[in-house]
Amino acid sequence: MNLPEIYASFFYGNAASFLHIRSPVPYKWRNRVKKSKLGDGMNFADGGTGVFETLVSAPNMTTQIHFLQQLVEEKLYAKSDLDSSIALVSVAGNDYAAYFLKGNHSQDLPAVSTSIVNQLVVNIKCINDLGVKKILVTAIEPMGCLPAVTSIFYSYQNCSETKNAGSRFHNQILHQKVEELKKNQTTKASTIVILDLYNAFLSAIQQQKHPEQGNSTTRENPLMPCCVGVSSEYSCGSVDERSGANKYTVCSNPGRSFFWDQEHPSQNGWRAVYSAIKSSLLPLYINM
């Protein structure tokens, strides 16, 4: 069962395939599909959401877990279903985006990160207490490498070490708190795996910068997004309100790009990240 912020269908589709499970049904479509499809699990994700409230008006992680609890109470899923399920808890960084877009400053970031991780771990425990014994949680990607950051300070040439330090701090606290949770008596029979997106991203970016070090033979700037607005007032997907004309451009070879837009990797990017992180799924596969 997937929980918040599924932001890469290619990546998570491949993860599901590796674990020999089908992609789950979106929660909002639960009444539109055949009941047999619900046996594939449920995707409670809402784009742009986070652990806490963000700039997107949609259910946060706690509310999404409550949706799962309601389905269990309604007996749509039995305890035995949860016992054999895998929960994917994905935090992509929308809490941090909301924090900075509200005009807050970096000096308060450690306290913010601690608060986000503490609530995240509370939520992981709630999922485990519902009966889900196999839980996959994502670490934060290197936020300083996102085009939204590199375009402002580095013209897409380098990552921001300051922002990446924030990602590392988040991940350090996450590892500490998850280890504490795993030592708790109630979670000893559970498998909780942290997906190291941080190093997977850096590895994939480095390989595209220096293809001679890997299997690739094509040198591209991995920090340059493929789809961008024609000016600062537009973004990927923007159209003119009057004429309907596209106000964005797409690179000549999207299949070689690492980032699709200012925040999200392309399919090629996620393919590289998935390749770097695939082995992390083995503990879940072995314990299935």
C-alpha positions as CSV (number, residue, x, y, z in Angstrom):
1,M,0.0,0.0,0.0
2,N,1.4,3.3,-1.0
3,L,1.4,6.4,1.2
4,P,2.0,10.0,0.4
5,E,3.7,11.7,-2.5
6,I,4.2,9.2,-5.3
7,Y,6.0,11.4,-7.7
8,A,7.5,9.1,-10.2
9,S,5.4,6.4,-11.8
10,F,8.4,4.9,-13.7
11,F,10.4,4.5,-10.5
12,Y,7.7,3.1,-8.3
13,G,6.3,1.0,-11.2
14,N,9.7,-0.7,-11.5
15,A,9.9,-1.1,-7.7
16,A,6.5,-2.8,-7.8
17,S,7.6,-5.0,-10.7
18,F,10.8,-6.0,-8.9
19,L,8.7,-7.1,-5.9
20,H,6.2,-9.0,-8.2
21,I,3.3,-6.8,-7.2
22,R,1.0,-4.7,-9.4
23,S,0.8,-0.9,-9.1
24,P,-1.9,0.0,-6.6
25,V,-5.2,1.8,-7.3
26,P,-5.4,5.5,-6.5
27,Y,-7.6,6.2,-3.4
28,K,-9.7,8.7,-5.3
29,W,-10.5,6.0,-7.9
30,R,-11.5,3.3,-5.4
31,N,-15.2,3.5,-6.3
32,R,-14.6,3.5,-10.0
33,V,-12.7,0.2,-10.4
34,K,-13.6,-3.5,-10.1
35,K,-13.4,-4.7,-6.6
36,S,-10.8,-7.3,-7.6
37,K,-8.5,-4.4,-8.5
38,L,-8.5,-3.2,-4.9
39,G,-6.6,-6.4,-4.0
40,D,-3.5,-4.7,-5.7
41,G,-3.5,-2.2,-2.8
42,M,-4.2,1.5,-2.5
43,N,-2.3,4.6,-3.5
44,F,-3.1,7.4,-1.1
45,A,-0.8,9.9,-2.7
46,D,-1.7,13.5,-3.6
47,G,0.9,15.5,-5.6
48,G,2.5,18.4,-3.7
49,T,1.5,17.1,-0.2
50,G,3.8,16.5,2.7
51,V,4.1,15.4,6.3
52,F,2.5,18.7,7.3
53,E,0.3,21.1,5.4
54,T,2.0,22.5,2.3
55,L,1.0,25.1,-0.4
56,V,-1.3,22.4,-2.0
57,S,-4.8,22.1,-0.7
58,A,-4.9,18.3,-0.3
59,P,-4.7,15.7,2.5
60,N,-1.4,15.5,4.3
61,M,0.3,12.3,5.4
62,T,-1.5,11.9,8.7
63,T,-4.9,12.3,6.9
64,Q,-3.9,9.8,4.2
65,I,-3.1,7.3,6.9
66,H,-6.5,8.0,8.4
67,F,-8.0,7.1,5.1
68,L,-6.3,3.7,5.3
69,Q,-7.5,3.2,8.8
70,Q,-11.1,3.9,7.7
71,L,-10.8,1.3,4.9
72,V,-9.7,-1.2,7.5
73,E,-12.6,-0.3,9.8
74,E,-15.0,-0.6,6.8
75,K,-13.4,-4.1,6.3
76,L,-12.4,-3.3,2.8
77,Y,-9.0,-4.7,3.9
78,A,-8.6,-7.4,6.5
79,K,-5.8,-7.6,9.1
80,S,-4.3,-10.5,7.0
81,D,-4.2,-8.1,4.0
82,L,-2.1,-5.6,5.9
83,D,0.1,-8.3,7.3
84,S,1.2,-9.3,3.8
85,S,1.3,-5.7,2.4
86,I,4.2,-3.3,1.8
87,A,3.7,0.4,2.6
88,L,5.7,2.9,0.6
89,V,6.0,6.2,2.6
90,S,7.5,8.8,0.2
91,V,8.5,12.3,1.3
92,A,9.7,14.3,-1.7
93,G,10.5,17.6,0.0
94,N,7.2,19.5,-0.4
95,D,7.4,20.5,3.3
96,Y,10.7,22.2,2.6
97,A,9.5,23.9,-0.5
98,A,6.5,25.3,1.4
99,Y,8.8,26.4,4.2
100,F,11.1,28.5,1.9
101,L,8.3,29.8,-0.3
102,K,6.7,31.3,2.8
103,G,9.8,33.4,3.2
104,N,11.5,31.5,6.0
105,H,15.2,31.3,6.5
106,S,17.8,28.6,6.5
107,Q,19.0,29.1,10.0
108,D,15.8,27.6,11.4
109,L,16.1,24.6,9.1
110,P,17.5,22.0,11.6
111,A,14.5,22.5,13.9
112,V,12.2,22.2,10.9
113,S,13.9,19.1,9.7
114,T,13.7,17.5,13.2
115,S,10.0,18.3,13.4
116,I,9.3,16.8,9.9
117,V,11.2,13.7,10.7
118,N,9.7,13.2,14.1
119,Q,6.2,13.4,12.7
120,L,7.2,11.1,9.8
121,V,8.4,8.5,12.2
122,V,5.1,8.8,14.2
123,N,3.3,8.2,11.0
124,I,5.5,5.1,10.2
125,K,4.6,3.7,13.6
126,C,0.9,4.3,13.0
127,I,1.1,2.3,9.8
128,N,3.0,-0.4,11.6
129,D,0.4,-0.4,14.4
130,L,-2.3,-0.9,11.8
131,G,-0.7,-4.2,11.0
132,V,1.7,-3.4,8.0
133,K,5.0,-5.1,8.8
134,K,7.0,-4.2,5.7
135,I,7.5,-0.5,5.3
136,L,9.6,1.3,2.7
137,V,10.4,5.0,3.4
138,T,12.3,7.4,1.2
139,A,15.2,9.5,2.3
140,I,15.2,13.1,0.9
141,E,17.0,13.6,-2.5
142,P,19.8,16.1,-2.8
143,M,17.6,19.2,-2.9
144,G,20.5,21.4,-3.9
145,C,20.7,19.6,-7.2
146,L,17.1,20.3,-8.3
147,P,17.0,22.7,-11.3
148,A,14.8,25.0,-9.3
149,V,17.8,25.6,-7.1
150,T,20.7,25.3,-9.6
151,S,19.1,27.7,-12.0
152,I,19.1,30.5,-9.5
153,F,22.6,30.2,-8.2
154,Y,24.6,28.1,-10.5
155,S,23.1,28.4,-14.0
156,Y,22.5,24.6,-14.0
157,Q,26.2,23.9,-13.6
158,N,26.6,22.9,-10.0
159,C,24.5,21.7,-7.0
160,S,24.1,23.9,-3.9
161,E,26.1,22.4,-1.1
162,T,24.1,24.4,1.5
163,K,20.8,22.8,0.3
164,N,22.4,19.4,0.1
165,A,23.7,19.7,3.6
166,G,20.0,20.2,4.6
167,S,19.1,17.0,2.8
168,R,21.9,15.1,4.6
169,F,20.8,16.4,8.0
170,H,17.2,15.3,7.3
171,N,18.4,11.8,6.3
172,Q,20.7,11.5,9.3
173,I,17.9,12.3,11.7
174,L,15.6,9.9,9.7
175,H,18.1,7.0,10.1
176,Q,18.5,7.7,13.8
177,K,14.8,7.9,14.5
178,V,14.0,4.8,12.4
179,E,16.6,2.8,14.2
180,E,15.1,3.9,17.5
181,L,11.7,2.8,16.3
182,K,13.0,-0.6,15.1
183,K,14.4,-1.2,18.6
184,N,10.9,-0.8,20.0
185,Q,9.3,-4.1,21.0
186,T,6.2,-3.6,18.9
187,T,8.2,-3.3,15.6
188,K,10.7,-6.1,16.1
189,A,8.8,-8.4,13.8
190,S,8.7,-5.7,11.1
191,T,11.0,-4.8,8.2
192,I,11.6,-1.0,7.8
193,V,13.8,0.0,4.9
194,I,15.1,3.5,4.0
195,L,15.5,4.1,0.3
196,D,18.7,6.2,-0.1
197,L,17.5,8.5,-2.8
198,Y,20.2,11.0,-1.8
199,N,23.2,8.9,-2.9
200,A,21.2,7.3,-5.7
201,F,20.6,10.8,-7.2
202,L,24.2,11.9,-6.8
203,S,25.5,8.6,-8.4
204,A,23.1,8.9,-11.3
205,I,24.0,12.6,-11.9
206,Q,27.7,11.9,-11.7
207,Q,27.4,9.1,-14.2
208,Q,25.6,11.3,-16.7
209,K,28.3,14.0,-16.2
210,H,31.1,11.5,-16.7
211,P,29.6,8.7,-18.9
212,E,33.1,7.1,-19.3
213,Q,32.8,6.0,-15.6
214,G,29.6,4.0,-16.3
215,N,27.7,2.3,-19.0
216,S,26.6,5.5,-20.7
217,T,28.4,6.9,-23.8
218,T,26.4,10.2,-24.0
219,R,27.6,13.3,-22.1
220,E,24.7,15.5,-21.1
221,N,24.3,18.2,-18.4
222,P,22.1,16.3,-15.9
223,L,21.2,19.5,-14.0
224,M,19.6,21.1,-17.0
225,P,15.8,20.4,-17.2
226,C,14.3,19.3,-20.4
227,C,11.0,21.2,-20.1
228,V,11.1,24.9,-19.1
229,G,9.0,28.0,-19.4
230,V,9.8,30.5,-22.1
231,S,10.4,33.1,-19.5
232,S,10.6,33.4,-15.7
233,E,6.8,33.9,-15.4
234,Y,6.1,30.6,-17.1
235,S,6.9,27.0,-16.3
236,C,6.8,23.6,-18.0
237,G,3.2,23.1,-19.2
238,S,2.2,26.7,-19.2
239,V,-0.1,28.0,-22.0
240,D,-1.3,31.4,-22.9
241,E,-4.7,32.0,-21.3
242,R,-6.0,33.8,-24.4
243,S,-4.5,32.1,-27.4
244,G,-3.7,28.7,-25.8
245,A,-0.2,28.8,-27.2
246,N,2.5,26.9,-25.4
247,K,4.6,29.0,-23.1
248,Y,7.2,26.3,-22.6
249,T,9.9,24.5,-24.6
250,V,11.0,20.9,-24.6
251,C,14.6,19.8,-25.2
252,S,15.4,18.1,-28.5
253,N,16.2,14.7,-26.9
254,P,14.0,14.1,-23.7
255,G,15.2,10.5,-23.5
256,R,18.7,11.7,-22.5
257,S,17.6,14.3,-19.9
258,F,18.0,13.6,-16.2
259,F,15.5,16.2,-15.0
260,W,12.2,16.7,-16.8
261,D,11.3,20.0,-15.2
262,Q,12.5,22.2,-12.3
263,E,11.7,19.6,-9.7
264,H,11.1,16.2,-11.2
265,P,13.4,13.7,-12.9
266,S,12.6,12.4,-16.3
267,Q,11.9,8.7,-17.0
268,N,15.5,8.4,-18.0
269,G,16.5,10.1,-14.7
270,W,14.3,7.8,-12.6
271,R,15.6,4.8,-14.5
272,A,19.2,5.7,-13.4
273,V,18.0,6.3,-9.8
274,Y,16.2,3.0,-9.7
275,S,19.2,1.1,-11.0
276,A,21.3,2.6,-8.2
277,I,18.8,1.7,-5.5
278,K,17.3,-1.6,-6.7
279,S,19.3,-3.7,-4.3
280,S,17.7,-1.8,-1.3
281,L,14.5,-3.6,-2.1
282,L,16.0,-7.1,-1.5
283,P,15.1,-7.2,2.3
284,L,11.4,-6.7,1.4
285,Y,11.5,-9.3,-1.3
286,I,13.3,-11.9,0.9
287,N,10.7,-11.4,3.7
288,M,7.7,-11.6,1.4
